[in-house]
Amino acid sequence: MATIRDIAEKSGFSIATVSRVLNHDTTLSVSDQTKERIFKVSEELNYRTLKERSAKTEKKKFRLGITLFHSEKDEINDPYFLAIRLGIEKECMSKNIDLIKVYRRNDHLDLSSVNQIDGMIVVGRIPPEEIDEIKKLTKFITFVDYSPDESAYDSVVIDFQRAMLNILNHLMELNHREIGFIGGVLHIRPGETLMDYREKAFREYLNSRNILNEESIFIGQFTTEDGYKLMKKALEQPKLPTAFVIASDSMAIGALKALHQHNVRVPEQVSLVGFNDIAASNYLQPSLSTVKVYTEFMGETAVELMIERLNTKRSIPKKVVVPTELIKRESTVKIH
């Protein structure tokens, strides 16, 4: 039987770090990539914690599939979906559930490797025809970060509108009226994109107050590189907004670099608010104000919903809305 020492040696992390990650120590501050590596090695070695070994076994050992809207490369660029996946994997591991992962490759979802599953967890937005393909495999589908039909499927989402309301109310209280937006689009299938929920909520809020400026909205991909490029475009405009809402912390890191290179001081000249509260956000200079999203909890909740529905065979779907929290740090300031 594998030991924590075996996992530490193979993963390259200390015994203490491995032990705290596997026992879900909430006081431990490590990156999502570190957690992913440790969980992956523990799965390879078939490790089970003492709590898991002594726990009562499920009446039936479930086998679930997980469909990931993003590719593995996309996960690295934007850790939002990576954290959701880690939450799903952690909960499945603690419940001794087999999990089959399906990534998107070349804008196509290949389900050929998936068979005899009890249910499917879908992370992100996928097109209707792919939902139809999944329905051929199982009638039990739970969506995370997307709710295509709350009358048919369980889902776990966050309230983007409330999150954006909190951000913009905060900036308005700091006397900002010229507010820009840097974000990305949602890719559904080749050649088809949708407006991101955050951009939609941003537009609605500023439109309702007649202060929306289309020239201050910059859209690309959810990457650090595009955050940098889009802020460079914003700096080419005749007048820079006094504040920017940035749709992900990864993009905000790139935007902050562009501002530093042009000697634009944050927050004295421009305030920034990000989204996701990744680990690096608190250690930037200045530290980044951002929206904390409980991504791992979203993944855990999706598994709990799925197991509860499989066990009870309930017919009425549930939609769980997970709250967010605005974290105020050094990158926003009141203007006079």
C-alpha positions as a printed NumPy array, in Angstrom:
array([[  0.   ,   0.   ,   0.   ],
       [  1.351,   3.438,  -0.968],
       [  2.424,   5.85 ,   1.775],
       [  2.646,   9.642,   2.01 ],
       [  6.431,   9.263,   1.785],
       [  6.026,   7.447,  -1.561],
       [  3.871,  10.285,  -2.899],
       [  6.311,  12.923,  -1.612],
       [  9.253,  11.228,  -3.334],
       [  7.441,  10.855,  -6.656],
       [  5.798,  14.308,  -6.674],
       [  8.853,  16.219,  -5.44 ],
       [  7.068,  17.925,  -2.541],
       [  7.677,  17.589,   1.177],
       [  5.913,  14.971,   3.289],
       [  4.229,  17.765,   5.283],
       [  2.862,  19.467,   2.152],
       [  1.619,  16.17 ,   0.694],
       [ -0.077,  15.214,   3.97 ],
       [ -1.832,  18.577,   4.33 ],
       [ -3.034,  18.607,   0.693],
       [ -4.397,  15.042,   0.865],
       [ -6.163,  15.795,   4.131],
       [ -7.679,  18.99 ,   2.652],
       [ -6.03 ,  21.396,   5.13 ],
       [ -7.806,  24.71 ,   4.39 ],
       [ -5.036,  26.723,   6.112],
       [ -2.414,  25.548,   3.596],
       [ -1.563,  28.051,   0.845],
       [ -0.248,  26.257,  -2.237],
       [ -0.962,  26.668,  -5.956],
       [ -3.622,  24.718,  -7.831],
       [ -0.816,  23.167,  -9.906],
       [  0.805,  21.798,  -6.723],
       [ -2.497,  20.285,  -5.58 ],
       [ -3.104,  18.812,  -9.024],
       [  0.341,  17.173,  -9.067],
       [ -0.094,  15.652,  -5.599],
       [ -3.606,  14.332,  -6.309],
       [ -2.453,  12.922,  -9.642],
       [  0.463,  11.036,  -8.071],
       [ -1.746,   9.756,  -5.234],
       [ -4.21 ,   8.405,  -7.797],
       [ -1.408,   6.723,  -9.729],
       [ -0.203,   5.038,  -6.528],
       [ -3.79 ,   4.22 ,  -5.445],
       [ -3.279,   5.985,  -2.107],
       [ -6.127,   6.304,   0.393],
       [ -6.059,   8.403,   3.56 ],
       [ -6.762,   6.777,   6.919],
       [-10.133,   8.528,   6.968],
       [-11.004,   7.155,   3.554],
       [ -9.846,   3.624,   4.453],
       [-11.871,   3.575,   7.654],
       [-14.999,   5.191,   6.202],
       [-18.003,   3.105,   5.356],
       [-18.088,   2.215,   1.699],
       [-20.869,   3.434,  -0.551],
       [-23.703,   1.041,  -1.285],
       [-22.511,   1.201,  -4.864],
       [-19.228,   2.398,  -6.286],
       [-20.157,   5.031,  -8.835],
       [-18.363,   5.728, -12.083],
       [-18.67 ,   9.303, -13.318],
       [-17.499,  11.123, -16.396],
       [-16.301,  14.722, -16.428],
       [-16.529,  16.757, -19.623],
       [-14.254,  19.793, -19.722],
       [-15.166,  22.703, -21.975],
       [-11.586,  23.976, -21.853],
       [ -8.481,  22.187, -23.134],
       [ -5.546,  21.344, -20.85 ],
       [ -3.663,  24.352, -22.253],
       [ -6.601,  26.655, -21.512],
       [ -6.608,  25.447, -17.903],
       [ -2.993,  26.505, -17.466],
       [ -3.669,  29.961, -18.925],
       [ -6.766,  30.52 , -16.788],
       [ -6.837,  28.503, -13.521],
       [-10.568,  29.142, -12.97 ],
       [-11.64 ,  25.87 , -14.595],
       [ -8.612,  24.026, -13.235],
       [ -9.746,  24.821,  -9.679],
       [-13.276,  23.565, -10.428],
       [-11.835,  20.322, -11.789],
       [ -9.627,  19.892,  -8.725],
       [-12.701,  20.276,  -6.52 ],
       [-14.488,  17.551,  -8.496],
       [-11.481,  15.227,  -8.37 ],
       [-10.962,  15.789,  -4.629],
       [-14.606,  15.014,  -3.829],
       [-14.618,  11.917,  -6.063],
       [-11.423,  10.685,  -4.448],
       [-12.842,  11.144,  -0.94 ],
       [-15.971,   9.213,  -1.938],
       [-14.078,   6.446,  -3.774],
       [-15.729,   7.352,  -7.105],
       [-14.12 ,   6.423, -10.412],
       [-13.752,   9.488, -12.638],
       [-13.226,   9.49 , -16.409],
       [-11.931,  12.807, -17.805],
       [-12.77 ,  14.052, -21.305],
       [-10.981,  17.158, -22.604],
       [-11.874,  19.207, -25.661],
       [ -9.369,  18.678, -28.46 ],
       [ -9.416,  20.671, -31.693],
       [-12.783,  22.192, -30.705],
       [-14.312,  18.724, -30.577],
       [-15.55 ,  16.602, -27.682],
       [-14.482,  12.984, -28.179],
       [-16.609,  10.687, -26.   ],
       [-15.382,   7.447, -27.566],
       [-13.367,   6.523, -24.449],
       [-16.39 ,   6.936, -22.145],
       [-18.65 ,   3.976, -21.49 ],
       [-20.797,   2.531, -18.718],
       [-20.931,   5.661, -16.573],
       [-23.557,   6.455, -13.957],
       [-23.518,  10.197, -14.615],
       [-21.653,  13.047, -16.321],
       [-20.425,  16.328, -14.837],
       [-19.993,  19.049, -17.478],
       [-17.641,  21.927, -16.648],
       [-18.338,  25.022, -18.749],
       [-20.63 ,  25.795, -21.665],
       [-20.937,  23.229, -24.458],
       [-23.147,  23.337, -27.584],
       [-26.566,  21.596, -27.62 ],
       [-25.456,  18.829, -29.985],
       [-22.747,  17.76 , -27.521],
       [-25.317,  17.663, -24.703],
       [-27.38 ,  15.348, -26.926],
       [-24.335,  13.088, -27.352],
       [-23.828,  12.904, -23.583],
       [-27.524,  12.058, -23.089],
       [-26.906,   8.888, -25.113],
       [-24.457,   7.795, -22.418],
       [-26.429,   8.796, -19.3  ],
       [-29.571,  10.674, -18.303],
       [-27.859,  12.036, -15.185],
       [-25.994,  15.238, -16.107],
       [-24.815,  17.991, -13.763],
       [-23.484,  21.284, -15.149],
       [-20.909,  23.52 , -13.451],
       [-20.583,  27.22 , -14.377],
       [-23.457,  26.823, -16.852],
       [-27.169,  26.073, -16.597],
       [-28.559,  25.289, -20.068],
       [-31.939,  24.112, -18.783],
       [-32.673,  24.317, -15.061],
       [-35.923,  22.41 , -15.595],
       [-33.976,  19.361, -16.819],
       [-30.477,  19.342, -15.282],
       [-28.794,  19.926, -11.949],
       [-26.36 ,  22.834, -12.059],
       [-23.894,  24.8  ,  -9.952],
       [-23.32 ,  28.429, -10.952],
       [-22.172,  31.731,  -9.532],
       [-24.143,  34.974,  -9.666],
       [-22.054,  36.985, -12.131],
       [-24.551,  39.843, -12.085],
       [-24.32 ,  40.227,  -8.307],
       [-20.526,  39.951,  -8.454],
       [-20.305,  42.702, -11.08 ],
       [-22.785,  44.818,  -9.124],
       [-20.485,  44.611,  -6.092],
       [-17.429,  45.594,  -8.148],
       [-19.064,  48.574,  -9.837],
       [-20.766,  49.796,  -6.673],
       [-17.331,  49.743,  -5.026],
       [-15.777,  51.757,  -7.878],
       [-18.675,  54.212,  -7.896],
       [-18.223,  54.738,  -4.149],
       [-14.601,  55.598,  -4.934],
       [-15.91 ,  58.305,  -7.34 ],
       [-14.961,  56.483, -10.557],
       [-17.248,  57.277, -13.486],
       [-14.923,  56.53 , -16.422],
       [-14.654,  52.758, -16.131],
       [-13.15 ,  50.423, -18.718],
       [-13.5  ,  46.68 , -19.197],
       [-10.981,  44.058, -20.325],
       [-12.368,  40.571, -20.914],
       [-12.755,  37.578, -23.182],
       [-15.389,  35.779, -25.206],
       [-16.891,  32.325, -24.76 ],
       [-16.121,  29.965, -27.657],
       [-19.002,  27.567, -28.279],
       [-17.848,  25.96 , -31.517],
       [-15.504,  27.036, -34.361],
       [-16.61 ,  30.452, -35.61 ],
       [-19.249,  30.921, -32.91 ],
       [-18.733,  32.955, -29.749],
       [-20.921,  34.36 , -27.002],
       [-20.573,  37.428, -24.813],
       [-19.161,  36.568, -21.4  ],
       [-21.53 ,  36.938, -18.432],
       [-19.226,  39.518, -16.826],
       [-19.182,  41.759, -19.887],
       [-22.955,  41.514, -20.174],
       [-23.451,  42.525, -16.525],
       [-20.874,  45.332, -16.902],
       [-22.69 ,  46.757, -19.91 ],
       [-26.099,  46.579, -18.237],
       [-24.899,  48.392, -15.121],
       [-23.145,  51.265, -16.913],
       [-25.894,  51.568, -19.533],
       [-28.469,  52.009, -16.783],
       [-26.453,  54.997, -15.561],
       [-25.687,  56.382, -19.046],
       [-21.912,  56.184, -18.507],
       [-21.019,  53.25 , -20.795],
       [-18.197,  54.061, -23.226],
       [-17.8  ,  51.46 , -26.   ],
       [-14.263,  52.698, -26.706],
       [-13.238,  51.614, -23.205],
       [-14.215,  47.951, -23.718],
       [-11.468,  45.61 , -24.925],
       [-12.169,  41.949, -25.676],
       [ -9.776,  39.086, -26.44 ],
       [ -8.946,  35.728, -24.823],
       [ -8.787,  34.89 , -21.115],
       [ -4.979,  34.843, -21.009],
       [ -2.23 ,  36.869, -19.386],
       [ -0.881,  37.676, -22.85 ],
       [ -4.192,  39.141, -24.016],
       [ -4.549,  41.104, -20.781],
       [ -1.218,  42.7  , -21.635],
       [ -2.102,  43.313, -25.311],
       [ -5.546,  44.741, -24.561],
       [ -4.221,  47.156, -21.948],
       [ -1.602,  48.285, -24.497],
       [ -4.52 ,  49.06 , -26.845],
       [ -6.276,  50.976, -24.077],
       [ -3.117,  53.031, -23.53 ],
       [ -3.245,  54.099, -27.188],
       [ -6.616,  55.798, -26.615],
       [ -6.671,  59.603, -26.184],
       [ -7.897,  59.252, -22.604],
       [ -7.462,  56.338, -20.215],
       [-10.367,  55.407, -17.889],
       [ -9.742,  56.011, -14.193],
       [-10.579,  52.36 , -13.434],
       [-10.732,  48.996, -15.192],
       [-12.756,  45.889, -14.432],
       [-10.784,  42.89 , -15.712],
       [-12.617,  39.59 , -16.229],
       [ -9.87 ,  37.343, -14.793],
       [ -6.868,  37.782, -12.529],
       [ -4.676,  36.163, -15.189],
       [ -5.621,  38.969, -17.6  ],
       [ -5.13 ,  41.537, -14.821],
       [ -1.521,  40.399, -14.335],
       [ -0.81 ,  41.113, -18.007],
       [ -2.648,  44.453, -17.837],
       [ -0.642,  45.483, -14.776],
       [  2.611,  44.762, -16.601],
       [  1.551,  46.964, -19.537],
       [  0.71 ,  49.822, -17.156],
       [  4.059,  49.493, -15.372],
       [  5.904,  49.598, -18.694],
       [  4.145,  52.857, -19.58 ],
       [  4.824,  54.338, -16.127],
       [  1.119,  54.516, -15.325],
       [  0.806,  54.254, -11.556],
       [ -1.708,  51.835, -10.003],
       [ -3.89 ,  52.839,  -8.214],
       [ -2.906,  56.544,  -8.233],
       [ -3.709,  56.961, -11.937],
       [ -5.729,  53.815, -12.699],
       [ -7.581,  51.471, -10.349],
       [ -7.891,  47.778, -11.212],
       [-10.317,  45.068, -10.103],
       [ -9.82 ,  41.459, -11.204],
       [-11.881,  38.295, -10.967],
       [-11.204,  34.822,  -9.416],
       [ -8.751,  35.701,  -6.589],
       [ -5.97 ,  33.374,  -7.734],
       [ -3.098,  32.854,  -5.287],
       [ -0.787,  35.351,  -7.039],
       [ -3.276,  38.246,  -6.719],
       [ -2.345,  38.991,  -3.117],
       [  1.36 ,  39.148,  -3.949],
       [  1.307,  41.53 ,  -6.912],
       [  2.611,  45.07 ,  -6.57 ],
       [  0.168,  46.548,  -5.746],
       [ -1.945,  43.637,  -4.455],
       [ -5.004,  43.136,  -6.639],
       [ -8.575,  43.903,  -5.617],
       [-10.618,  41.02 ,  -6.99 ],
       [-13.715,  38.854,  -6.69 ],
       [-13.19 ,  35.62 ,  -4.793],
       [-14.979,  32.726,  -6.486],
       [-15.272,  29.489,  -4.531],
       [-14.287,  27.372,  -7.506],
       [-13.201,  24.206,  -5.674],
       [-16.427,  24.337,  -3.673],
       [-18.373,  24.541,  -6.947],
       [-16.723,  21.306,  -8.088],
       [-17.357,  19.576,  -4.763],
       [-21.003,  20.674,  -4.812],
       [-21.472,  19.269,  -8.319],
       [-20.323,  15.834,  -7.132],
       [-22.593,  16.014,  -4.078],
       [-25.579,  16.892,  -6.286],
       [-24.799,  14.036,  -8.653],
       [-24.426,  11.392,  -5.923],
       [-27.567,  12.585,  -4.153],
       [-29.555,  12.347,  -7.377],
       [-28.147,   8.93 ,  -8.255],
       [-28.967,   7.598,  -4.789],
       [-32.463,   9.078,  -4.514],
       [-33.452,   9.052,  -8.212],
       [-35.199,  12.396,  -7.644],
       [-36.934,  13.816, -10.704],
       [-36.844,  17.532,  -9.857],
       [-33.547,  19.254, -10.768],
       [-31.651,  21.54 ,  -8.385],
       [-29.773,  24.728,  -9.237],
       [-27.195,  25.839,  -6.662],
       [-26.011,  29.464,  -6.815],
       [-22.67 ,  29.887,  -5.029],
       [-21.98 ,  33.409,  -3.668],
       [-18.846,  35.424,  -4.395],
       [-16.906,  37.9  ,  -2.262],
       [-15.286,  41.191,  -3.264],
       [-11.749,  41.315,  -1.845],
       [-10.583,  44.947,  -1.511],
       [ -6.818,  45.343,  -1.736],
       [ -4.308,  47.988,  -2.831],
       [ -5.168,  48.289,  -6.55 ],
       [ -8.247,  50.502,  -6.025],
       [ -8.336,  53.986,  -4.531],
       [-10.766,  56.873,  -4.17 ],
       [-10.332,  59.752,  -6.617],
       [-11.115,  63.383,  -5.833]])
